[in-house]
Amino acid sequence: QVTLQESGPGLVKPSQTLSLTCTVSGASITMKEYYWAWIRQIPGKEPEYMGAISFSGNPYFNPRLKTRTSFSRDTSKNQFTLQLRSVTPEDTAVYYCAGASDAKFWSPRREYDYWGQGTQVTVSS
C-alpha cells in the first residue's frame, strides 16, 4: 500500500521559515506521470493547494504563495519537501502532503490519489 507521512516542527515563530518533509512508502516519487503536492487547511477556510513537484523534479506553484514557497525532493530517501518563508500567524494550519496521477493533477478540480494524515503547524511567538 502507498502511504505518505508528514514530518516537521509543530511550532514556528513569526518571520521564520517552515520546512516540512513528506516520506512516501509503497511508491517511488519518480514514478512516471505522478505529482507530489502540498495542501493546507486554515481553520474556517477551504483547503488551499500550495504547490507540487513532479516526478521529473519540476516545481508547480500556487501564484498566491509563489514568492514564499520552495519545493524540492530527495530521491534517495523517497522524500519531498516544502519550505514556506516569512511565516505569520495566518499560516497556522494543518498541512497535508498528497500524490496525484497526471490525469487527476491536471483535472479541473485537482484531485489526489493518496493523502498523508496531516500535521498541525502553529505560528506563534
C-alpha positions as CSV (number, residue, x, y, z in Angstrom):
1,Q,0.0,0.0,0.0
2,V,1.0,3.6,-0.6
3,T,1.4,5.8,2.5
4,L,2.6,9.4,3.0
5,Q,3.8,10.8,6.2
6,E,4.4,14.4,7.0
7,S,7.1,15.5,9.5
8,G,8.5,18.8,10.8
9,P,8.0,21.3,13.6
10,G,4.6,21.8,15.2
11,L,5.5,25.3,16.3
12,V,7.3,28.1,14.3
13,K,8.0,31.7,15.2
14,P,6.8,34.6,13.1
15,S,9.2,35.6,10.3
16,Q,10.9,32.2,10.3
17,T,10.9,29.5,7.6
18,L,8.7,26.5,7.9
19,S,10.2,23.3,6.5
20,L,8.1,20.1,6.2
21,T,9.1,16.7,4.7
22,C,6.8,14.1,3.3
23,T,8.1,10.5,3.3
24,V,6.5,8.2,0.7
25,S,6.3,4.4,1.1
26,G,5.0,1.9,-1.4
27,A,5.6,4.0,-4.5
28,S,8.5,5.9,-5.9
29,I,8.4,9.7,-6.2
30,T,10.0,9.3,-9.6
31,M,7.1,7.1,-10.8
32,K,6.1,8.3,-14.3
33,E,3.4,10.9,-14.6
34,Y,3.0,11.4,-10.9
35,Y,2.9,14.7,-8.9
36,W,3.6,15.2,-5.2
37,A,1.8,18.1,-3.7
38,W,1.2,20.1,-0.5
39,I,-2.2,21.3,0.6
40,R,-3.1,23.1,3.8
41,Q,-6.3,23.8,5.7
42,I,-6.5,27.0,7.6
43,P,-9.3,27.0,10.3
44,G,-12.6,28.1,8.9
45,K,-11.4,28.2,5.3
46,E,-11.4,25.9,2.2
47,P,-8.4,23.6,1.7
48,E,-5.6,25.5,-0.2
49,Y,-3.4,23.9,-2.8
50,M,0.2,25.2,-2.1
51,G,2.2,23.6,-4.9
52,A,3.9,20.4,-6.0
53,I,6.9,18.8,-7.5
54,S,6.6,16.4,-10.4
55,F,8.1,13.0,-11.0
56,S,10.8,14.7,-13.1
57,G,11.6,17.4,-10.5
58,N,9.7,20.4,-11.9
59,P,8.0,22.6,-9.4
60,Y,4.5,23.9,-9.6
61,F,3.3,26.9,-7.6
62,N,0.1,28.5,-6.3
63,P,0.5,32.1,-7.6
64,R,-0.7,33.5,-4.3
65,L,2.1,31.8,-2.5
66,K,4.9,31.6,-5.1
67,T,7.1,34.3,-3.6
68,R,7.2,32.4,-0.3
69,T,7.4,28.8,-1.3
70,S,10.0,26.3,-2.5
71,F,9.6,22.7,-3.4
72,S,12.3,20.1,-3.5
73,R,13.0,16.4,-3.2
74,D,15.5,13.7,-2.2
75,T,15.0,10.7,-4.4
76,S,17.5,8.6,-2.5
77,K,15.2,8.9,0.6
78,N,11.9,9.0,-1.4
79,Q,11.0,12.3,0.2
80,F,9.8,15.7,-0.9
81,T,9.9,18.9,1.0
82,L,8.0,22.2,1.4
83,Q,9.6,25.5,2.5
84,L,7.3,28.4,3.5
85,R,9.2,31.6,4.2
86,S,8.3,34.6,6.3
87,V,5.5,32.9,8.2
88,T,2.9,34.8,10.1
89,P,0.1,33.6,12.5
90,E,-2.2,33.5,9.4
91,D,-0.1,30.5,8.2
92,T,-1.3,28.4,11.2
93,A,-3.0,25.3,9.6
94,V,-3.0,21.6,9.2
95,Y,-0.6,20.8,6.4
96,Y,-1.0,17.7,4.2
97,C,1.1,16.1,1.6
98,A,-0.6,14.2,-1.3
99,G,0.1,12.3,-4.5
100,A,-1.8,12.6,-7.8
101,S,-1.7,10.9,-11.2
102,D,-1.2,13.1,-14.2
103,A,-5.0,12.9,-15.0
104,K,-6.0,13.8,-11.5
105,F,-3.4,16.5,-11.0
106,W,-4.5,18.3,-14.2
107,S,-8.2,17.7,-13.7
108,P,-10.3,20.9,-13.3
109,R,-10.6,20.4,-9.6
110,R,-7.2,18.9,-9.0
111,E,-7.9,15.6,-7.2
112,Y,-5.5,13.3,-5.4
113,D,-4.9,9.6,-5.1
114,Y,-3.0,9.5,-1.9
115,W,-3.0,11.7,1.3
116,G,-0.9,11.9,4.4
117,Q,-2.7,12.2,7.7
118,G,-1.7,15.9,8.1
119,T,0.4,17.7,10.6
120,Q,-0.6,20.7,12.7
121,V,1.6,23.7,12.4
122,T,1.1,26.7,14.7
123,V,2.9,30.1,14.1
124,S,3.2,31.9,17.4
125,S,5.8,33.8,19.4
